[in-house]
Amino acid sequence: MALTWPAVKDPNEVKDYSLDWSDLLGADTISSSTWTVSEGSGLVVDSSSNTTTATTVWLSAGTDVTNYSLLNRVVTAGGRTYDQTVRLKVRDK
């Protein structure tokens, strides 16, 4: 099931968004994280980072009045792979 970030992004902003994976991970930890725009065009993944339990993506651009879907794939130290899709609204403020 896709989550929706409550914060709306303006096309002119560079903004960071995060996911907390701690409930799913238990004692496991995140080794790597990859973000991709899976639906929509014009939104740019500038950079990303992760801790052992959370992931963050920095986004820029985007097209006004467009809803995007982003896929965050994490690989854990225990060898598991998890995906989470998140929706983001872009609106000119």
Backbone bond lengths (Angstrom), bond angles and torsions (degrees), N, CA, C in turn:
res aa  C-N    CA-C-N  psi(-1)  N-CA   C-N-CA  omega(-1)  CA-C   N-CA-C  phi
1 M - - - 1.451 - - 1.532 108.90 -
2 A 1.309 116.73 134.70 1.459 121.79 -179.28 1.524 110.58 -81.47
3 L 1.304 114.82 140.65 1.459 122.43 172.35 1.518 108.05 -90.46
4 T 1.318 117.04 162.23 1.463 121.54 172.56 1.515 108.03 -125.23
5 W 1.329 116.04 125.07 1.456 118.98 174.98 1.523 108.11 -70.62
6 P 1.339 118.25 130.69 1.462 120.34 -177.80 1.530 113.43 -71.03
7 A 1.327 117.28 -26.85 1.466 120.62 -178.55 1.525 109.96 -77.99
8 V 1.324 116.19 127.00 1.464 121.94 177.23 1.523 108.41 -85.20
9 K 1.333 117.20 139.47 1.465 121.97 179.66 1.521 110.17 -101.09
10 D 1.323 116.22 133.09 1.458 122.51 172.02 1.531 107.72 -80.94
11 P 1.341 119.51 142.84 1.462 120.97 -179.62 1.533 113.59 -58.67
12 N 1.343 117.60 -23.99 1.463 121.00 -178.07 1.524 113.45 -89.15
13 E 1.317 117.71 -5.55 1.457 121.03 -176.95 1.536 111.49 -88.67
14 V 1.327 114.77 151.64 1.461 122.18 163.32 1.521 103.97 -112.37
15 K 1.327 115.35 116.78 1.453 120.19 -170.29 1.517 110.92 -134.88
16 D 1.332 116.12 149.52 1.456 120.20 177.03 1.525 110.95 -105.10
17 Y 1.330 114.45 145.82 1.459 123.49 179.99 1.525 107.58 -135.35
18 S 1.328 116.60 144.74 1.463 120.18 -175.07 1.522 112.47 -129.98
19 L 1.327 114.73 156.68 1.460 123.36 171.98 1.520 108.53 -126.90
20 D 1.314 116.21 135.18 1.461 122.56 176.07 1.530 107.91 -100.66
21 W 1.313 116.52 117.40 1.459 122.88 -177.43 1.529 112.44 -99.97
22 S 1.313 119.31 2.93 1.462 122.20 -169.79 1.531 113.64 -58.90
23 D 1.337 118.83 -38.05 1.466 120.54 -179.89 1.529 111.91 -62.60
24 L 1.314 116.67 -38.17 1.463 121.36 -178.73 1.531 111.82 -76.97
25 L 1.323 117.27 -33.98 1.459 121.56 -171.33 1.523 114.62 -74.41
26 G 1.315 118.28 -30.83 1.457 119.60 -173.11 1.520 109.62 62.11
27 A 1.321 117.14 -123.50 1.468 121.51 180.00 1.532 112.40 -87.67
28 D 1.343 117.92 -8.21 1.465 122.21 179.42 1.528 109.39 -73.96
29 T 1.322 117.54 165.44 1.470 122.14 179.74 1.527 110.14 -134.75
30 I 1.336 115.65 157.28 1.467 122.22 178.96 1.526 109.59 -79.38
31 S 1.332 115.84 127.32 1.470 121.47 174.71 1.519 111.34 -95.88
32 S 1.353 116.40 -38.24 1.461 119.68 179.58 1.523 109.72 -150.59
33 S 1.329 114.80 157.76 1.457 122.23 -178.84 1.520 109.02 -141.57
34 T 1.332 115.94 135.75 1.456 121.45 177.63 1.525 108.72 -129.12
35 W 1.330 116.72 133.26 1.463 123.23 177.75 1.520 109.30 -113.41
36 T 1.342 116.71 134.94 1.460 121.58 173.89 1.525 108.96 -138.13
37 V 1.334 115.43 147.16 1.462 120.65 173.35 1.522 105.28 -82.29
38 S 1.329 116.67 112.25 1.462 120.18 -174.48 1.525 113.27 -96.32
39 E 1.341 116.76 -14.73 1.466 120.13 177.62 1.522 108.85 -149.04
40 G 1.324 116.27 128.04 1.460 122.13 -178.91 1.520 109.89 102.98
41 S 1.330 116.03 158.60 1.465 120.22 178.16 1.519 109.12 -130.71
42 G 1.326 115.44 153.83 1.455 121.36 178.28 1.515 114.22 104.80
43 L 1.328 118.09 -20.29 1.461 121.64 177.15 1.521 108.27 -83.57
44 V 1.335 117.37 135.16 1.460 121.71 -174.55 1.524 110.22 -115.10
45 V 1.337 115.73 128.82 1.461 121.55 171.28 1.525 106.33 -85.13
46 D 1.349 116.58 105.75 1.465 120.83 -178.50 1.519 112.40 -76.38
47 S 1.329 116.44 -45.00 1.459 121.24 178.93 1.517 108.54 -165.01
48 S 1.322 114.84 170.73 1.464 119.87 177.49 1.516 109.02 -151.99
49 S 1.326 114.79 162.57 1.462 120.71 177.51 1.518 108.21 -152.15
50 N 1.313 115.43 169.35 1.455 119.36 175.15 1.520 110.55 -150.37
51 T 1.320 113.81 154.60 1.458 121.72 168.38 1.523 105.24 -106.06
52 T 1.311 117.75 -166.59 1.460 119.93 179.41 1.525 112.31 -74.42
53 T 1.352 117.76 -14.50 1.472 120.42 -176.73 1.529 114.91 -132.35
54 A 1.329 118.79 -4.88 1.468 121.33 -176.01 1.524 110.75 -142.38
55 T 1.341 114.90 156.93 1.461 121.23 177.51 1.527 109.26 -126.92
56 T 1.330 115.76 150.41 1.464 121.58 179.30 1.518 108.73 -136.33
57 V 1.344 115.32 140.69 1.452 121.45 176.40 1.531 108.15 -128.16
58 W 1.343 116.33 140.31 1.463 122.33 174.89 1.522 107.21 -105.94
59 L 1.342 115.41 125.00 1.456 121.96 -174.64 1.517 111.25 -118.92
60 S 1.328 116.17 143.29 1.465 121.32 174.74 1.525 108.68 -134.04
61 A 1.326 113.87 169.40 1.470 123.01 177.88 1.524 111.11 63.02
62 G 1.318 116.71 -145.92 1.453 122.27 -173.92 1.518 110.10 106.99
63 T 1.300 115.55 157.72 1.458 122.17 -178.82 1.519 109.46 -105.41
64 D 1.337 115.69 133.32 1.467 120.99 -179.81 1.525 110.98 -55.67
65 V 1.310 115.43 143.47 1.469 124.95 178.90 1.541 110.93 58.04
66 T 1.327 115.41 43.95 1.457 121.10 177.75 1.525 109.12 -127.99
67 N 1.312 115.82 138.39 1.457 122.23 174.11 1.522 108.20 -103.70
68 Y 1.323 116.19 127.36 1.456 122.20 -177.71 1.518 110.31 -109.82
69 S 1.323 115.54 154.01 1.454 122.16 169.78 1.517 107.90 -118.78
70 L 1.329 115.42 131.59 1.460 121.55 178.11 1.518 108.20 -119.23
71 L 1.318 116.00 140.85 1.448 122.01 177.41 1.520 108.98 -107.73
72 N 1.329 116.14 126.32 1.455 121.54 173.43 1.527 107.72 -110.32
73 R 1.325 115.94 116.71 1.466 121.58 177.44 1.523 108.16 -109.21
74 V 1.323 116.10 125.33 1.453 121.02 176.45 1.522 109.80 -116.26
75 V 1.328 114.46 144.59 1.460 122.20 172.76 1.522 105.99 -115.66
76 T 1.326 115.84 134.75 1.457 120.04 -174.85 1.525 111.72 -100.70
77 A 1.309 114.78 165.04 1.461 121.17 176.69 1.525 110.57 -61.32
78 G 1.328 117.20 -28.64 1.460 122.12 178.60 1.520 114.11 -82.05
79 G 1.343 117.91 2.22 1.461 121.89 176.59 1.517 115.22 89.63
80 R 1.319 117.50 8.47 1.464 120.46 178.77 1.527 110.69 -86.99
81 T 1.336 116.46 153.15 1.460 122.21 174.89 1.519 107.35 -123.32
82 Y 1.334 116.02 128.36 1.460 122.07 179.09 1.520 109.28 -125.47
83 D 1.344 116.15 143.69 1.466 123.12 176.38 1.521 109.32 -119.62
84 Q 1.331 115.40 142.51 1.463 121.05 171.83 1.525 107.76 -138.68
85 T 1.335 116.69 126.88 1.457 121.46 175.03 1.519 108.55 -97.07
86 V 1.330 115.28 136.48 1.459 122.01 -179.85 1.525 108.43 -128.66
87 R 1.326 115.47 137.50 1.468 120.40 177.48 1.527 109.62 -98.94
88 L 1.335 115.11 144.80 1.457 121.79 -179.70 1.530 108.67 -136.97
89 K 1.324 115.78 131.33 1.464 121.11 176.02 1.519 109.30 -94.84
90 V 1.332 115.96 134.28 1.463 122.14 174.53 1.519 107.21 -113.23
91 R 1.313 115.26 123.33 1.471 122.39 -179.45 1.525 108.63 -140.62
92 D 1.331 116.99 137.17 1.464 121.84 174.53 1.528 107.62 -72.37
93 K 1.329 115.12 119.85 1.476 119.61 -175.72 1.516 111.82 -88.56
